[in-house]
Amino acid sequence: MRVTIYGADIELEKANYENIGDVIDAIEVAGFVVTEVIADGENITGFTEEELEKIKPIEELKIISKNVKDLTRDTLVEAENYILQFISGVEEIINKFNQGREAESFKLLSQGLEGLEWLNTLLGSLISMGEVDSTKEFINNWQGTMEELLDAMERQDIVLLNDILEYELVPVLEDYLELVKEVKEQSEPEN
Protein backbone atom coordinates (compact mmCIF):
# COMPACT_ATOMS: atom_id res chain seq x y z
CA MET A 1 0.00 0.00 0.00
CA ARG A 2 1.35 3.39 -1.02
CA VAL A 3 0.55 6.08 1.58
CA THR A 4 0.63 9.80 0.79
CA ILE A 5 0.04 12.31 3.56
CA TYR A 6 -0.92 15.88 2.72
CA GLY A 7 -0.60 18.68 5.27
CA ALA A 8 1.67 16.86 7.71
CA ASP A 9 5.42 16.78 7.38
CA ILE A 10 6.11 13.39 8.94
CA GLU A 11 7.83 10.19 7.85
CA LEU A 12 6.10 6.87 8.43
CA GLU A 13 8.06 3.71 9.14
CA LYS A 14 6.34 0.99 7.12
CA ALA A 15 6.94 -1.85 9.57
CA ASN A 16 4.95 -0.25 12.42
CA TYR A 17 1.52 -0.02 10.76
CA GLU A 18 -0.85 -2.95 10.49
CA ASN A 19 -3.92 -0.98 9.44
CA ILE A 20 -5.25 2.48 8.53
CA GLY A 21 -5.99 3.23 12.19
CA ASP A 22 -2.32 2.84 13.07
CA VAL A 23 -1.34 5.29 10.33
CA ILE A 24 -3.95 7.82 11.51
CA ASP A 25 -2.81 7.39 15.13
CA ALA A 26 0.79 8.16 14.11
CA ILE A 27 -0.33 11.32 12.33
CA GLU A 28 -2.39 12.48 15.32
CA VAL A 29 0.43 11.72 17.78
CA ALA A 30 2.62 14.01 15.66
CA GLY A 31 0.17 16.87 16.39
CA PHE A 32 -2.00 16.80 13.30
CA VAL A 33 -5.72 16.24 12.72
CA VAL A 34 -6.82 13.94 9.92
CA THR A 35 -9.55 15.69 7.93
CA GLU A 36 -9.99 13.26 5.04
CA VAL A 37 -8.98 9.70 4.09
CA ILE A 38 -9.12 8.46 0.50
CA ALA A 39 -8.48 4.82 -0.42
CA ASP A 40 -8.10 3.96 -4.10
CA GLY A 41 -10.01 7.12 -5.05
CA GLU A 42 -12.91 6.57 -2.60
CA ASN A 43 -13.49 8.89 0.35
CA ILE A 44 -13.52 6.61 3.40
CA THR A 45 -13.27 9.30 6.07
CA GLY A 46 -16.37 8.20 7.99
CA PHE A 47 -15.92 4.45 7.58
CA THR A 48 -16.01 2.15 10.61
CA GLU A 49 -13.29 -0.44 11.18
CA GLU A 50 -15.63 -3.16 9.87
CA GLU A 51 -16.23 -1.19 6.66
CA LEU A 52 -12.49 -0.65 6.27
CA GLU A 53 -11.84 -4.39 6.55
CA LYS A 54 -14.17 -5.00 3.58
CA ILE A 55 -12.16 -2.80 1.19
CA LYS A 56 -8.83 -4.54 1.66
CA PRO A 57 -6.41 -4.64 -0.01
CA ILE A 58 -5.84 -0.94 -0.53
CA GLU A 59 -3.30 -0.01 -3.17
CA GLU A 60 -3.18 3.74 -2.62
CA LEU A 61 -4.07 5.64 0.55
CA LYS A 62 -4.20 9.44 0.64
CA ILE A 63 -4.56 11.18 3.98
CA ILE A 64 -5.29 14.88 4.25
CA SER A 65 -4.41 16.49 7.54
CA LYS A 66 -3.85 19.85 9.18
CA ASN A 67 -2.01 20.89 12.25
CA VAL A 68 -4.27 21.77 15.16
CA LYS A 69 -3.50 25.50 15.05
CA ASP A 70 -4.32 25.80 11.34
CA LEU A 71 -7.49 23.77 11.73
CA THR A 72 -8.54 25.90 14.71
CA ARG A 73 -7.85 29.12 12.79
CA ASP A 74 -9.80 27.87 9.74
CA THR A 75 -12.70 26.84 11.94
CA LEU A 76 -12.75 30.22 13.66
CA VAL A 77 -12.88 32.00 10.28
CA GLU A 78 -15.76 29.73 9.27
CA ALA A 79 -17.53 30.44 12.57
CA GLU A 80 -17.08 34.17 12.14
CA ASN A 81 -18.65 34.05 8.67
CA TYR A 82 -21.46 31.79 9.84
CA ILE A 83 -22.36 34.00 12.80
CA LEU A 84 -22.51 37.09 10.58
CA GLN A 85 -24.81 35.28 8.13
CA PHE A 86 -26.97 33.89 10.93
CA ILE A 87 -27.45 37.29 12.54
CA SER A 88 -28.73 38.69 9.25
CA GLY A 89 -30.90 35.59 8.80
CA VAL A 90 -32.57 36.13 12.18
CA GLU A 91 -34.18 39.32 10.86
CA GLU A 92 -35.66 37.36 7.96
CA ILE A 93 -37.08 34.77 10.38
CA ILE A 94 -38.64 37.49 12.54
CA ASN A 95 -40.17 39.16 9.47
CA LYS A 96 -41.68 35.87 8.30
CA PHE A 97 -43.17 35.24 11.74
CA ASN A 98 -44.64 38.76 11.73
CA GLN A 99 -46.15 38.15 8.28
CA GLY A 100 -47.90 35.01 9.54
CA ARG A 101 -45.59 32.69 7.59
CA GLU A 102 -44.91 30.41 10.56
CA ALA A 103 -44.12 27.26 8.54
CA GLU A 104 -41.35 29.04 6.61
CA SER A 105 -40.05 30.63 9.81
CA PHE A 106 -39.89 27.33 11.68
CA LYS A 107 -38.16 25.68 8.73
CA LEU A 108 -35.50 28.43 8.62
CA LEU A 109 -35.12 28.32 12.37
CA SER A 110 -34.73 24.53 12.35
CA GLN A 111 -32.01 24.85 9.73
CA GLY A 112 -30.38 27.51 11.86
CA LEU A 113 -30.43 25.24 14.89
CA GLU A 114 -28.06 22.84 13.13
CA GLY A 115 -25.60 25.72 12.83
CA LEU A 116 -26.17 26.69 16.45
CA GLU A 117 -25.39 23.09 17.46
CA TRP A 118 -22.15 23.35 15.50
CA LEU A 119 -21.34 26.61 17.30
CA ASN A 120 -22.11 24.90 20.60
CA THR A 121 -19.71 22.07 19.73
CA LEU A 122 -17.07 24.59 18.71
CA LEU A 123 -17.49 26.41 22.01
CA GLY A 124 -17.03 23.12 23.89
CA SER A 125 -13.87 22.41 21.90
CA LEU A 126 -12.46 25.88 22.57
CA ILE A 127 -13.12 25.41 26.29
CA SER A 128 -11.49 21.96 26.35
CA MET A 129 -8.47 23.30 24.45
CA GLY A 130 -8.10 26.06 27.01
CA GLU A 131 -8.77 28.78 24.44
CA VAL A 132 -11.86 30.01 26.31
CA ASP A 133 -12.41 30.33 30.05
CA SER A 134 -15.48 28.27 30.94
CA THR A 135 -16.36 30.72 33.73
CA LYS A 136 -16.94 33.58 31.30
CA GLU A 137 -20.35 35.20 31.65
CA PHE A 138 -20.83 34.63 27.93
CA ILE A 139 -21.01 30.84 28.47
CA ASN A 140 -23.96 31.19 30.85
CA ASN A 141 -25.70 33.65 28.51
CA TRP A 142 -25.18 31.33 25.55
CA GLN A 143 -26.51 28.27 27.36
CA GLY A 144 -29.48 30.14 28.81
CA THR A 145 -30.45 31.60 25.44
CA MET A 146 -30.21 28.21 23.72
CA GLU A 147 -32.45 26.63 26.38
CA GLU A 148 -35.03 29.41 26.12
CA LEU A 149 -35.01 29.26 22.32
CA LEU A 150 -35.55 25.50 22.25
CA ASP A 151 -38.33 25.76 24.85
CA ALA A 152 -40.14 28.50 22.90
CA MET A 153 -39.81 26.48 19.69
CA GLU A 154 -41.18 23.38 21.36
CA ARG A 155 -44.19 25.34 22.61
CA GLN A 156 -44.45 27.16 19.24
CA ASP A 157 -44.79 30.44 21.12
CA ILE A 158 -44.24 32.88 18.26
CA VAL A 159 -44.28 36.06 20.37
CA LEU A 160 -41.69 34.63 22.75
CA LEU A 161 -39.62 33.29 19.83
CA ASN A 162 -39.53 36.72 18.21
CA ASP A 163 -38.44 38.29 21.50
CA ILE A 164 -35.74 35.68 22.11
CA LEU A 165 -34.46 35.95 18.54
CA GLU A 166 -34.30 39.73 18.52
CA TYR A 167 -33.41 40.63 22.11
CA GLU A 168 -31.44 37.61 23.32
CA LEU A 169 -30.10 35.52 20.44
CA VAL A 170 -28.74 38.38 18.34
CA PRO A 171 -26.86 39.96 21.29
CA VAL A 172 -25.45 36.61 22.42
CA LEU A 173 -24.38 35.86 18.81
CA GLU A 174 -22.68 39.26 18.69
CA ASP A 175 -20.85 38.32 21.91
CA TYR A 176 -19.94 34.96 20.37
CA LEU A 177 -18.59 36.79 17.32
CA GLU A 178 -16.38 38.93 19.56
CA LEU A 179 -15.18 35.81 21.37
CA VAL A 180 -14.32 34.14 18.05
CA LYS A 181 -12.42 37.24 16.90
CA GLU A 182 -10.54 37.37 20.20
CA VAL A 183 -9.53 33.69 20.07
CA LYS A 184 -8.63 33.99 16.38
CA GLU A 185 -6.44 37.01 17.10
CA GLN A 186 -4.68 35.13 19.90
CA SER A 187 -4.03 32.18 17.60
CA GLU A 188 -2.50 34.27 14.81
CA PRO A 189 1.16 33.48 14.26
CA GLU A 190 3.50 36.12 15.59
CA ASN A 191 5.71 37.87 13.03
C-alpha positions as CSV (number, residue, x, y, z in Angstrom):
1,M,0.0,0.0,0.0
2,R,1.4,3.4,-1.0
3,V,0.5,6.1,1.6
4,T,0.6,9.8,0.8
5,I,0.0,12.3,3.6
6,Y,-0.9,15.9,2.7
7,G,-0.6,18.7,5.3
8,A,1.7,16.9,7.7
9,D,5.4,16.8,7.4
10,I,6.1,13.4,8.9
11,E,7.8,10.2,7.9
12,L,6.1,6.9,8.4
13,E,8.1,3.7,9.1
14,K,6.3,1.0,7.1
15,A,6.9,-1.8,9.6
16,N,4.9,-0.3,12.4
17,Y,1.5,0.0,10.8
18,E,-0.8,-3.0,10.5
19,N,-3.9,-1.0,9.4
20,I,-5.2,2.5,8.5
21,G,-6.0,3.2,12.2
22,D,-2.3,2.8,13.1
23,V,-1.3,5.3,10.3
24,I,-3.9,7.8,11.5
25,D,-2.8,7.4,15.1
26,A,0.8,8.2,14.1
27,I,-0.3,11.3,12.3
28,E,-2.4,12.5,15.3
29,V,0.4,11.7,17.8
30,A,2.6,14.0,15.7
31,G,0.2,16.9,16.4
32,F,-2.0,16.8,13.3
33,V,-5.7,16.2,12.7
34,V,-6.8,13.9,9.9
35,T,-9.5,15.7,7.9
36,E,-10.0,13.3,5.0
37,V,-9.0,9.7,4.1
38,I,-9.1,8.5,0.5
39,A,-8.5,4.8,-0.4
40,D,-8.1,4.0,-4.1
41,G,-10.0,7.1,-5.0
42,E,-12.9,6.6,-2.6
43,N,-13.5,8.9,0.3
44,I,-13.5,6.6,3.4
45,T,-13.3,9.3,6.1
46,G,-16.4,8.2,8.0
47,F,-15.9,4.4,7.6
48,T,-16.0,2.2,10.6
49,E,-13.3,-0.4,11.2
50,E,-15.6,-3.2,9.9
51,E,-16.2,-1.2,6.7
52,L,-12.5,-0.6,6.3
53,E,-11.8,-4.4,6.5
54,K,-14.2,-5.0,3.6
55,I,-12.2,-2.8,1.2
56,K,-8.8,-4.5,1.7
57,P,-6.4,-4.6,0.0
58,I,-5.8,-0.9,-0.5
59,E,-3.3,0.0,-3.2
60,E,-3.2,3.7,-2.6
61,L,-4.1,5.6,0.6
62,K,-4.2,9.4,0.6
63,I,-4.6,11.2,4.0
64,I,-5.3,14.9,4.2
65,S,-4.4,16.5,7.5
66,K,-3.9,19.8,9.2
67,N,-2.0,20.9,12.3
68,V,-4.3,21.8,15.2
69,K,-3.5,25.5,15.1
70,D,-4.3,25.8,11.3
71,L,-7.5,23.8,11.7
72,T,-8.5,25.9,14.7
73,R,-7.9,29.1,12.8
74,D,-9.8,27.9,9.7
75,T,-12.7,26.8,11.9
76,L,-12.7,30.2,13.7
77,V,-12.9,32.0,10.3
78,E,-15.8,29.7,9.3
79,A,-17.5,30.4,12.6
80,E,-17.1,34.2,12.1
81,N,-18.6,34.1,8.7
82,Y,-21.5,31.8,9.8
83,I,-22.4,34.0,12.8
84,L,-22.5,37.1,10.6
85,Q,-24.8,35.3,8.1
86,F,-27.0,33.9,10.9
87,I,-27.4,37.3,12.5
88,S,-28.7,38.7,9.2
89,G,-30.9,35.6,8.8
90,V,-32.6,36.1,12.2
91,E,-34.2,39.3,10.9
92,E,-35.7,37.4,8.0
93,I,-37.1,34.8,10.4
94,I,-38.6,37.5,12.5
95,N,-40.2,39.2,9.5
96,K,-41.7,35.9,8.3
97,F,-43.2,35.2,11.7
98,N,-44.6,38.8,11.7
99,Q,-46.2,38.2,8.3
100,G,-47.9,35.0,9.5
101,R,-45.6,32.7,7.6
102,E,-44.9,30.4,10.6
103,A,-44.1,27.3,8.5
104,E,-41.3,29.0,6.6
105,S,-40.1,30.6,9.8
106,F,-39.9,27.3,11.7
107,K,-38.2,25.7,8.7
108,L,-35.5,28.4,8.6
109,L,-35.1,28.3,12.4
110,S,-34.7,24.5,12.4
111,Q,-32.0,24.8,9.7
112,G,-30.4,27.5,11.9
113,L,-30.4,25.2,14.9
114,E,-28.1,22.8,13.1
115,G,-25.6,25.7,12.8
116,L,-26.2,26.7,16.4
117,E,-25.4,23.1,17.5
118,W,-22.1,23.4,15.5
119,L,-21.3,26.6,17.3
120,N,-22.1,24.9,20.6
121,T,-19.7,22.1,19.7
122,L,-17.1,24.6,18.7
123,L,-17.5,26.4,22.0
124,G,-17.0,23.1,23.9
125,S,-13.9,22.4,21.9
126,L,-12.5,25.9,22.6
127,I,-13.1,25.4,26.3
128,S,-11.5,22.0,26.4
129,M,-8.5,23.3,24.4
130,G,-8.1,26.1,27.0
131,E,-8.8,28.8,24.4
132,V,-11.9,30.0,26.3
133,D,-12.4,30.3,30.0
134,S,-15.5,28.3,30.9
135,T,-16.4,30.7,33.7
136,K,-16.9,33.6,31.3
137,E,-20.3,35.2,31.7
138,F,-20.8,34.6,27.9
139,I,-21.0,30.8,28.5
140,N,-24.0,31.2,30.8
141,N,-25.7,33.7,28.5
142,W,-25.2,31.3,25.5
143,Q,-26.5,28.3,27.4
144,G,-29.5,30.1,28.8
145,T,-30.4,31.6,25.4
146,M,-30.2,28.2,23.7
147,E,-32.4,26.6,26.4
148,E,-35.0,29.4,26.1
149,L,-35.0,29.3,22.3
150,L,-35.6,25.5,22.2
151,D,-38.3,25.8,24.9
152,A,-40.1,28.5,22.9
153,M,-39.8,26.5,19.7
154,E,-41.2,23.4,21.4
155,R,-44.2,25.3,22.6
156,Q,-44.4,27.2,19.2
157,D,-44.8,30.4,21.1
158,I,-44.2,32.9,18.3
159,V,-44.3,36.1,20.4
160,L,-41.7,34.6,22.8
161,L,-39.6,33.3,19.8
162,N,-39.5,36.7,18.2
163,D,-38.4,38.3,21.5
164,I,-35.7,35.7,22.1
165,L,-34.5,36.0,18.5
166,E,-34.3,39.7,18.5
167,Y,-33.4,40.6,22.1
168,E,-31.4,37.6,23.3
169,L,-30.1,35.5,20.4
170,V,-28.7,38.4,18.3
171,P,-26.9,40.0,21.3
172,V,-25.4,36.6,22.4
173,L,-24.4,35.9,18.8
174,E,-22.7,39.3,18.7
175,D,-20.9,38.3,21.9
176,Y,-19.9,35.0,20.4
177,L,-18.6,36.8,17.3
178,E,-16.4,38.9,19.6
179,L,-15.2,35.8,21.4
180,V,-14.3,34.1,18.1
181,K,-12.4,37.2,16.9
182,E,-10.5,37.4,20.2
183,V,-9.5,33.7,20.1
184,K,-8.6,34.0,16.4
185,E,-6.4,37.0,17.1
186,Q,-4.7,35.1,19.9
187,S,-4.0,32.2,17.6
188,E,-2.5,34.3,14.8
189,P,1.2,33.5,14.3
190,E,3.5,36.1,15.6
191,N,5.7,37.9,13.0
